[in-house]
Amino acid sequence: MRLVIAHCSVDYAGRLTAHLPPAPRLILVKADGSVSVHADDRAYKPLNWMSPPCTLKEAEDGVWTVVNKAGEKLIITMSEILHDSSHELGTDPGLIKDGVEAHLQELLADRMETLGPGWSLIRREYPTAIGPVDILCRDGDGATVAIEIKRRGEIDGVEQLTRYLELLNRDPRLAPVKGVFAAQEIKPQARVLAADRGIDCVTLDYDALRGIDDEKLRLF
C-alpha cells in the first residue's frame, strides 16, 4: 500500500462530475489498483475514489490521472507532497464472521432452493485474490451468482460484494456473474446502492432457514 499526504485538488469526470478544491488530503493506492482520497473528518469513507480495475499515470508536473475500464477519470493535481511511503501488508486473513453470519451461510448453502426453483450451490467460501466469496452458486437459469451474507446489511457489504463481482467477472469460466446481497436486516442506503449496481437484495429469516418458520425468503 502507498500512502501519500499532499496538498491537492481532485476532479472526477464520469457519469457525474465533481471537484474538490485544493486542501491537504490523504491518498491511498492499494495493491489491487484502487485509489482513494481521504479527508481527516469523515472516518473511513473517502471523498472520492476509483475502484479496480484501473490504471494510474503520474506526470512530472504532479498530476495523477486514474482511469477505469469505463473511461471515467480521477485527476489529482498535487501542489505539495508532504509524505510519500509504501508498505507491504501481505495477504489479509479476512474478516472472521460471527456465529450468526457463519450459520446463515451454512443454512442458505444447504437450502439454495429457498432463493428460487433450480438454484444450486457451486461452493461456499469461494476463494479469490481479495478474499473468499460467501456463496457461489447458479440460479434457475444456470447463471453464476455470488452471494455476500451479513447479519446487518450496510453500504460496506455492498462495496465488498462489488469488488468480488468485478474480480469474478474477469474469469471467462464464470462470467457473467450476478450479485445477491443477503442479510437479516438491510439498511435503505445499502438497498439503493445495490440497486444502482444491479445487485439483488435478499432479507434472510434466520428461523425460517432453521426450519422453525415456513415463511419464504423475500427477494427484492
C-alpha positions in Angstrom: 0.0 0.0 0.0 1.2 3.5 -0.8 0.3 6.4 1.4 0.6 10.0 0.1 -0.3 13.1 2.1 -0.4 16.1 -0.2 -1.9 19.5 -0.7 -4.0 18.7 -3.8 -7.2 19.3 -5.8 -9.3 16.5 -7.2 -11.5 16.3 -10.2 -13.8 13.4 -11.2 -15.1 13.0 -14.8 -17.6 10.2 -15.5 -21.3 9.7 -15.2 -21.2 12.8 -12.9 -18.5 15.5 -12.5 -17.1 16.5 -9.1 -14.5 19.0 -7.9 -12.6 19.1 -4.7 -10.7 22.4 -4.2 -7.1 22.4 -3.0 -6.6 21.1 0.5 -4.3 18.7 2.5 -5.5 15.2 1.9 -4.5 11.5 2.3 -4.3 9.4 -0.9 -4.3 5.6 -0.7 -3.0 3.5 -3.5 -3.7 -0.2 -2.8 -2.2 -3.3 -4.2 -5.5 -4.1 -6.1 -5.0 -0.9 -8.0 -7.7 1.2 -6.3 -7.1 4.8 -5.5 -9.0 6.7 -2.8 -8.8 10.3 -1.5 -9.5 10.9 2.2 -10.0 13.9 4.5 -9.4 14.0 8.2 -13.1 14.4 9.2 -15.2 11.6 7.9 -13.9 8.3 9.4 -13.3 5.6 6.8 -15.4 7.0 3.9 -13.3 8.6 1.1 -14.0 11.9 -0.5 -13.6 10.3 -3.9 -12.2 7.0 -5.2 -11.6 4.8 -8.2 -12.3 1.1 -7.9 -10.2 -1.5 -9.8 -9.5 -2.4 -12.5 -8.0 1.0 -13.2 -4.6 2.5 -14.2 -2.6 5.3 -12.6 -0.4 7.6 -14.5 1.9 10.1 -12.7 3.0 13.1 -14.7 6.1 15.1 -13.9 4.0 18.2 -13.2 2.4 16.5 -10.2 -0.8 15.5 -11.9 -2.1 11.9 -11.3 -4.6 10.5 -13.7 -6.6 7.4 -12.7 -8.7 5.8 -15.5 -11.1 2.8 -15.1 -12.3 0.4 -17.8 -15.3 2.6 -18.4 -13.1 5.6 -19.3 -14.0 7.5 -16.1 -11.2 9.7 -14.8 -10.0 10.7 -11.3 -7.5 13.6 -11.7 -5.4 14.5 -8.7 -3.4 17.7 -9.0 -0.6 17.9 -6.4 0.8 21.3 -5.3 2.9 19.9 -2.5 3.7 16.4 -1.3 4.1 16.2 2.5 4.6 12.5 2.8 5.0 9.5 0.4 5.7 6.0 1.6 4.9 2.4 0.5 4.3 -0.6 2.7 3.9 -4.3 2.0 0.9 -5.5 4.1 0.8 -9.1 2.7 -2.3 -11.2 2.4 -5.1 -10.3 4.8 -6.8 -13.2 6.6 -10.1 -11.6 6.0 -13.0 -10.8 8.4 -13.9 -13.6 10.7 -17.7 -13.8 10.7 -19.6 -14.0 14.0 -21.6 -17.2 14.7 -24.8 -15.9 13.3 -23.3 -14.9 9.9 -21.4 -18.2 9.6 -24.6 -20.2 10.5 -26.6 -18.1 8.0 -24.1 -19.0 5.3 -24.2 -22.7 6.2 -28.0 -22.8 6.3 -28.5 -20.9 3.0 -25.9 -23.1 1.2 -27.9 -26.2 2.3 -31.2 -24.7 1.2 -30.4 -22.9 -2.1 -33.9 -23.7 -3.3 -35.3 -21.1 -1.0 -34.0 -18.5 -3.4 -35.9 -20.0 -6.2 -36.5 -23.2 -8.2 -33.4 -24.7 -9.7 -30.8 -22.8 -7.6 -27.8 -24.9 -6.8 -24.6 -24.5 -4.8 -21.1 -24.3 -6.5 -19.1 -23.7 -3.4 -19.1 -22.0 0.0 -16.2 -19.6 0.7 -15.2 -19.5 -3.0 -11.6 -18.2 -3.0 -10.5 -15.0 -4.8 -7.3 -12.9 -4.7 -9.1 -10.4 -2.3 -10.9 -12.9 0.0 -13.5 -15.6 -0.1 -17.0 -15.1 -1.6 -19.5 -16.4 1.0 -21.5 -18.5 -1.6 -21.0 -19.0 -5.3 -24.0 -20.7 -6.9 -26.2 -20.9 -10.0 -29.7 -19.6 -10.4 -32.6 -21.4 -12.1 -31.4 -20.2 -15.5 -27.9 -21.6 -14.9 -26.3 -18.1 -14.4 -23.5 -17.7 -11.9 -24.4 -15.8 -8.8 -22.1 -14.5 -6.0 -23.8 -14.1 -2.6 -22.5 -11.9 0.2 -24.1 -12.6 3.6 -24.3 -10.2 6.6 -26.3 -10.2 9.7 -26.8 -6.5 9.2 -26.6 -5.2 5.6 -24.9 -1.8 5.2 -23.1 0.0 2.4 -19.8 -1.6 3.3 -21.2 -5.0 2.5 -22.4 -3.8 -0.9 -19.0 -2.3 -1.7 -17.4 -5.6 -0.7 -19.6 -7.6 -3.0 -19.0 -5.1 -5.8 -15.3 -5.8 -5.5 -15.8 -9.5 -5.7 -18.1 -9.2 -8.7 -15.5 -7.1 -10.6 -12.9 -9.8 -10.0 -15.2 -12.8 -10.7 -16.4 -11.3 -14.0 -12.8 -11.3 -15.3 -12.9 -15.1 -15.2 -14.4 -16.4 -18.5 -15.3 -19.6 -16.9 -17.7 -17.8 -14.6 -18.8 -14.6 -16.3 -21.3 -13.1 -16.4 -21.6 -13.2 -12.6 -24.6 -11.6 -10.9 -24.7 -10.5 -7.2 -27.0 -11.0 -4.3 -26.6 -9.2 -1.0 -28.3 -11.2 1.8 -28.8 -10.1 5.4 -31.3 -10.3 8.2 -31.7 -6.6 8.0 -30.7 -4.3 5.1 -30.4 -0.6 5.5 -32.2 1.6 3.0 -28.9 3.2 1.8 -27.5 -0.2 1.1 -30.6 -1.2 -0.9 -30.2 2.0 -3.0 -26.5 1.4 -3.7 -27.2 -2.3 -4.5 -29.9 -1.4 -7.0 -27.7 1.1 -8.7 -25.1 -1.6 -9.2 -27.5 -4.2 -10.4 -27.3 -6.3 -7.2 -30.4 -8.0 -5.8 -31.1 -7.9 -2.1 -32.5 -10.8 0.0 -33.9 -10.5 3.5 -32.9 -13.6 5.4 -35.2 -15.1 8.0 -33.0 -17.0 10.4 -35.8 -19.0 12.0 -37.2 -20.0 8.6 -33.8 -21.2 7.4 -33.5 -23.3 10.6 -37.0 -24.8 9.8 -38.7 -23.1 12.7 -40.9 -20.9 10.5 -42.2 -21.7 7.0 -42.0 -18.1 5.8 -40.1 -17.9 2.5 -37.1 -15.6 1.9 -38.0 -12.3 0.3 -36.1 -11.4 -2.9 -36.2 -7.7 -3.8 
